[in-house]
């Protein structure tokens, strides 16, 4: 196809569509409009990180989730590094919200079994709010130099207030979680690090073992070679666009890079409660059953608009 092209780089719509499926839906709509499109599923350390970075060399490991239930976790490989996603081991489960009981031990058990020259660990989208206490019970040293991709830059002591309610914590439980976090004196030197509060405080726990914490979205985009300049339009988004989107999520980082490059960007959300500042933000229907249909329709509309503007 000639004419302007688009880049479809959504993150996952948690529990509804993977980032890959969302990209395929956008591609279908853009193609129907007559616009060529490159799909590039993205992540920020949370759900979808292994799929985005792990290539085709992936394996399944038997693990236990935040409540001790058996499950399998996907582990990827990128170069000489194994890519581990905390959400694969300790996924957030809206049907079981118990922030005082959820443990990160399953992730510690998995990391202890891995052998590789390097580890990349993605943090975000987990059920635990234990400041990594479970992980530290199972793991006293990292098996290899480790880079941690944090989906938010929240610090340790802010995490209970900001994310505890999302995981089912009542106001009284938020107070208890804050007390528990502050009681872990071994984490105090790492409590102010950006990302130390990611994944229920797992950032601080891994930092205490010598891991390097980095912002997840920029790191993933760099590893994927993200470059918006060849495209007339970039489309990104996630399941819920809210105040946390601007705190390090992939759509916000993509929008920022597009603005720097002077490339139009549209951000979608299955639900939008706080639009992303400075960029066109579009809400889908909010019906999970219609998510793929919604994205195909969005691709069609935006593709048609792109072609009309080019005429």
N, C-alpha and C positions, 0 to 999 in steps of 0.2 A: 504494500500500500504506500502511496505517496502522501505528502501533506504532513500535518503535525502529528506527533505521537505522544503517548501518555505512559507514565510509570505508575503502576498499581502496587503500593507497598503497605498494605494493612498489617496491623498487629492482630492477634486473635480476638475473637468475640467470645470471652470465656464461657465455656459450657454450651456454646451455640455453634460457632464455626471456628475451625482452625484458621490461622493466618493464611495458609495455603488455599483453603477452600474459599476464603473471602477474596483472595486475589483472583481465583478462577472465576468467581461470580462477577467481579468488576470487569475482568477481561472479556467475558461473554457480552456484557452490555456495550463496552467500548467497541468491540469488534462489530457488533450489530450496527452501531452508528457509523462504521466505516473508518474508525481510528485504529491505527496499529498501537499495540500496548505490550509493554514488558512487565510481567508479574515478578515482584520481588518481595516475598513475605518477610516481615521483620519481627523483632522482639526486643525486649529491653532488660533481659535477665529473668523475667518471669515466664509465664506459660508460652511455649513455642520457641524457646531459645535453642534447644537441641535441634529441632527441625530446621530452624533458620541457619544454624552454624554447623550442624553435624554432617552435612553432605549425605552420601548414601551408605557410609560406613558406620552403622549403628548396631547396637546390641541391647538385648533386654536382660535386666537383672532382677532377681527376686528380692524384694524389700518389704518393709513394714511402714504403714502410713502413720500419721500423727496419733492415731488411736490404737496402734498395734495390729491393725488388720493387714493381712498379706496382700500384695499387689506386685505388679511388675513396673519397672522404670526404664525408660529409654535413655541410653548413654551414647553420645555421639563421639566422633573423632574429627579433629581439625588439625592437620599437620601432625605434629608429635604430641598434641594435647588431647586428653579426653575431656569431653564437654558434658557436664552434669547439670541438671536442672532441678533445683530444690522442689519445684512444683510437681515434678514427675513422681517424687517420693512422698511428699507431704501436701498433696493438693488441698486447696480450700474446698470444702464440701458444705454447701448451703443446707443440706439435710442433717448435718451434725455440727452444731455450733457449741463448742465447749472450750473457750480460750484458756481456762484454768487447768484443764486436763491435757490439752493437745501438746504433744512432745516432739522435739526435733531429733530424737534418738535414731530414728530410721535413716536419716541422712548421714549421721555419724557412722553408723554401721556400714553403709554403702561405701563411703569414702575410705574407710579402713581397709576395704577389700580391693581397692583399685591400684593398679600398677601402671605408671606412665611417666615419661620425663616431665610433663607439665599437666596441670589441671586448670580448667576453666569452669567455674561454678556460677550458675545463674541464680539470683535470689529474687523472689517475688511470687505472689499468688499462692502462699502457703497457709495452712490452717493453724500453725503453731504461734503462740505468743509467750514463749518460755525463755527468751533472750539466749537461745542456744544451749540452755542447761542440759537438755537431753543429749545433744550432739557432743558436748564436752564430757559427759559421762561415758560415751562410747568411744571417744577419739581423743588421745592425749597428744598426738602430733599429726601433722598433715603428711601424706605419703609422698608428696612432690611439691615443688614451687607452685603456688596457687594464685590465680587471678580471679577475683570475685566481681561479677557484674551485678550491680545493685540497681533495682528498678526504680528506687526512689533515693533521695539524698537525706532522708530523715535521720536524725541522730537517735541514739538509743533511748534516752529518757523521754523523748517526745513520741515514741512509737505507740505506747499504750493509749494515749489520748487520741492520736490521729487514726489509728487503725484497729484498736481494740473493739470499738463499736461495730465495725464492719464484720468482725469475726464473732459477734454475738455477746460482747462484754457489756454488762450493765454499768451504770455510773459507779456503783460500789465496787464492781470487779475491776474497772479501770484503775481505781485507787489501789486495789490490791496488787494489780499487775505492776503499777509504778513502784510500789514498795518492794516487790520481788526483784525488779530490775536493779534498783538501787542497792539491794542487799548483796548482789553479786560483785564483791569487791574486786575480784580478778578482772572484771570487765571495765572498771572505772577508768583506767588509762585510755581506753578506746571509745568511751561513751560519746565524745565530741566529734568523732570522725564522721564526715558525710557518708551516709550509707550504713552506719553502724546499726540503725534501727530497721533496716530492710529485712523482710521475711521474719517478722516477729522478733527482731534482735539477733538474727543469725549473723548479720554483718559483723557485729562486735565480737561474737564468739569466734568466728573464723579469723578476724584480725588478731585476736589474742593468741592464735596459733601461728601467726606469721604471714597470713594471706594479705595480699594487696587488694584494697577495695577501690573500684573504679566505677564511674557512672556507666550503667549498662547500655543505655540506648546509643550514646556516641560510640562506645566500643564495638557494639554489634554492627552499626552502620559502617564504621571504618573497616571492619573485617569483611563486610559484604561488598566493599568498594562503592558505596552509595554515591551517586553523582547525578544531581537533577538537571544539569545544564543542557544535555541533548534533547530534553523533552519540553513540549508545550504545556504540559499539565502534569502535576503529581497528585495522586489521591492516596490518602492514608486515613487511619482511624482505628477505633477499637470499640469494644462493646458498650462502654460507658464513658462518656466524656464529662468529667467533673473537675473539681478543684485540684485533685491529685494529678490530673493529666499534665498540667504545667510543671509538675515537680520532678520531671525526669523521665516521663513516659516517652515511648518511641514517636507517637504522632507529634508531640510538641517539638522534639529534636528535629524531626523531618521538616516541620513547618519553619523552624528557625533557619535551617540550612537552605531551604527553598527561598526564603526572604533574602538571605545573603546573596544568593545566586540570581535573584530577580526572576524566579520561575513561579508561576501561579501554582498555588496549592489549595486543595480542598480537604478538610478533615471531616469525617463522618463519625457519628456515634449511634449505636443502637438506641441509646438514651443519651440525651444531652441535658445536664443540669446546670453546668457552668460552661458556656462556650469558650473555646480557646481564643485568647485575646490576639487580635491583629491578623486573623486568618479566617476565611470563610468556613463556618462550621455548620454541618447539615445533620439534622436528626433523622434517623430512619423511623419506621412505623412503631418500633418498640415491641413488636410481636416476634419472639424468637423463631417461630415456625416460618416466618416470612423473611428471615434475614437474607438468605441467598437471593430471593426474588427482589428484595429491596435494593441490594447492592447491584444486581444486574440492571435494574431500572435506573439507579444513580449513574452507573457507567454509561448507559444509553443517553441520559439527559446531558451529562457533562461532555460526552463525546460529541453530541450534536451541537452543543454550545461552542465547543472548541473549533469545530469545522466552520460554523457560521462566522466566528470571529476572524477566521483565516481567509474568508472570501473577500 
